[in-house]
Amino acid sequence: MNTIRQGGIMTRQYKYKINVNISGKTFENEAKVICYYSNEKTSFLDYVMINNQEVIISGTRKSKINSDNILETQKNTQYKALIKVLIYLYFKYGSFSIENIEVISNSTETKSVPVSSQLFARELPSEYEHISTSGLFRELEISDIVMNSLMHIVLSMQSENGSEFENLWKCFNILIRERNQQSREANEHKRLVYIKEDIIQNLDLYPKVLEYASRVTFDDIDRLWIAQMITNNINTSKNAEKRVRDLVDSFEDERVLKVLINKIECKKQCFKNSIEDYRNEIRLKIREHKKNDVDIVRLVVLKYAYFLRNKFFHAERWPAYFLITNDNLRELIKISEPLKYICIDLINQYSNYFY
């Protein structure tokens, strides 16, 4: 388990301070430290004081601080400290507004920084109330991963432009990519295989998405565009029948099988013999009445959401939120729910030292 280690005394003569004034919420008095740089021997820290409706972030740097754009460069360490603290407060206390951000650099230079949007003024949805944000104050790598993922969670709540699914998928992608070196080097499809294996082996680490899966009904799955997904993923090549069989045979959940037995109609021309012969095999499995919530997660999130992601991110479908709410947008909103829950599970894992 990695921990933040404070460095020894070094010459870092240039000081800075960020004062943030808040309205709409009063905070408890709290002190935090945020790692902004680390090496094998030590970590260098910024300091946070939270008091009523004021947040003060302070620290030092060895190079002179450019007060003109101190918070306007995305990789700027002061910018990251500000974002981490505000995200922490939002998920702990709920909505608030930022009245003013003032930066004092090099001890004398003062600048007021305008806020482009009040991202934290939106009421925090109840499902996020118990998300763990302690990862924001862990070692630098974990802290940055949790910050990046939670930024996309916050953006997903700004649903006026229909971007919930897009931001949730980006959050999910960050979390499955950064799990370990193997995941970083893999492509997106392979990462989904890794996360499937992890869910099967560690059911207790995925309570939110599995609780969602337990509530899913046959009708919920049947209304999805599963036939379109099968048609898209399996072409008419000579091994198409095998690929259909491999897909269906990988599931045992009764709800899933009852849907797939009908949806594979779109590939009936790929079967050498009658597709009804294969359906009889599926019916035998259905009679076992098995319930496997991991199967729901695999189908709905790891396969179907990935299918939608490819269609919309690659612009194979028209924009889902142009002028009028259409069926494309409704489908993305529907699948945003399980995507949200698996993101919460993964963020909690990062925050609670499972990585």
Disulfide bonds with the S-S distance in Angstrom:
none
